[in-house]
Amino acid sequence: MAKVTAQLVKQLRDMTGVGMMDAKKALVAVDGDMDAAVDHLRETGGAKAAKKADRIAAEGLAGVYVNGNIGSITEINSETDFVSKNVQFQKLVKDVTEAVAAGNPETVEDVKALKAGDGTVATELLAAVTKIGEKIELRRFSRVEKTDADAFGAYIHMGGRIAVLVVLEGTNDEEAARDVAMHIAASNPKYVSSDQVSQEEIDHETKVLTEQALNEGKPANIVEKMITGRMNKYLAEISLVDQPFVKDPDQTVGKYIESKGAVIKSFVRFEVGEGIEKREENFAEEVMNQVKK
């Protein structure tokens, strides 16, 4: 049996970030083989991750990256917002976002197979779970390409709480593109323009607006005009080009972009945790339960 020295333990700790006793146990289990010890920790880390599978990961960071004519945007979730301040987690988000740009993945599983850090995205995620001790998962991503005649606008808000990637077609004005990205972060449009809104969504909103007008006791001949006005207002609120530009509310985003000789081709906006039902936790109760164990 190989001797497990303090130097070996330290080396394994530096490589994996686990505690001293976990590093020593792993080395003992594999008779001092460093590579096998790393695999052993990843395997046990996987076991820990499986135990965390029922937890809700609704915090974390969104990342955005641009390299030439390729841009990428990701959201990686954790259980608590404290993790977003963790240097390893921040690097993980950066590495995964860059890996998405370098590869051409179609699914989350494709992303996990990409090279990142010292291994793949999957092993880097697992290593983060092992060290940080929380459920950590890649929730979503997007990879966008443009031409030399277009401009990317990339913007990170609140240190990674919101990330935006927009493409302006027909201009190289990156400053204008970034201004639009900042607007998108603040105003949260759903579509570039109202013609992208599905008939199903229009029908649903019309039904809601009709019920509202009737419940207000308005005469039937007034209801139709009210619905038309309110629908136009609704479409303007969710359509990027019709929103008042945050840097100059006297003009719409569409008019601002038109003045630059450009059009908005597409945008992606990720806000961490949006759409995830967060579980309310009683922190004091949780601590007491841990003490009793």
Order of alpha helices (4+ residues) and beta strands (2+ residues): alpha-alpha-alpha-beta-beta-alpha-alpha-beta-beta-alpha-beta-beta-beta-alpha-alpha-alpha-beta-beta-alpha-beta-alpha
